[in-house]
Amino acid sequence: MSGPDFIPADVRARLKALRLHGRRAAGGHGFGQHASRSRGSGLEFAQYRAYEQGDEPRQVDWKLYARSDRFFVREAERDSPLTAWVVIDATASMAQGDEARPRWTRLDAARALAACVFELALRQGDRFGLAVIGGDGLRMVPAGTGPRQRDRCLLELQGLRAHGQWPDESRLRPLWERIGAGHLAVLVSDDFDEAAVALAERLSAARREVLNVQVLTAEERDFPFRGGRRFRDAESGEEKLSDAASARADFIAAFADARRQLGVRMAASGVRRAEYFLDEALDQPLRRLFAPQAADRA
């Protein structure tokens, strides 16, 4: 953890170089910032309108007020915001951590990555929301904008715990009501549940822009174990005894092959993905997905 907003100071500084974007566009709600005919507080002047309760004072044209003794607000053509969702896998396997970074679990990483996405969306003036899938089913913070929306999402993140198994598909129906066509969905998961991968595929097929951050432990990558070991599946409870030294080569090869196959499968469905290992810098997968050169490759 890194304080109530989950974002370390050095990571927050590096976020300034990133921008949420996607490859698809849907009418006036495209991805990234691009010109639209919607009115707001953008850069290019469009028209004046009478002041209305709730308008920000900084939008008032005070020079025009001095000449006319009436309040007018300058409207502009503004960049059309995207709607970004972070979908967090909070099933039991997300509670796993490793010795490479003590007291830092997959779920801790997922919370921090989500907070980073919210910060990027807030800075761009985009809408953003949160969906959490775990043993209790589905919990959502509807999409909104502004600092209060960020605080609502962070409050939800603070109360999360990883437990249970991926819920039945029928319990996820509200996702399809909230995450609309053309929205950006960032799935943060260990991708060990077939249902999680299938959800990413279905969202992409339904014209949602889907990104996937797969959260993995350093021990899964390096398998540094020695001696006899008991390995336990966090969700099923199934256990397996093994001599770590003799199993290491086979495990590393199988793990690498499984990741490669998942990458091929996601790419075939139009899902961009990045891996995050628990001993890496938090913003590393975000740089792979949202740095300017990532937009050029998309």
Secondary structure, DSSP 8 states (H G I E B T S, - for coil): --STT---HHHHHHGGG-----S---TT--SSS-EEEEEES-SEEEEEEE--TT--GGGB-HHHHHHHSS-EEEEEEEE---EEEEEEEESGGGG---TTSTT--HHHHHHHHHHHHHHHHHHHT-EEEEEEEETTEEEEEEEE-HHHHHHHHHHHHHT----S----GGGGHHHHHHS-TT-EEEEEE---SHHHHHHHHHHHHTT-EEEEEEEE-HHHHH----SEEEEE-TTT--EEEEEHHHHHHHHHHHHHHHHHHHHHHHHHTT-EEEEEETTS-TTHHHHHHHSHHHHHH-
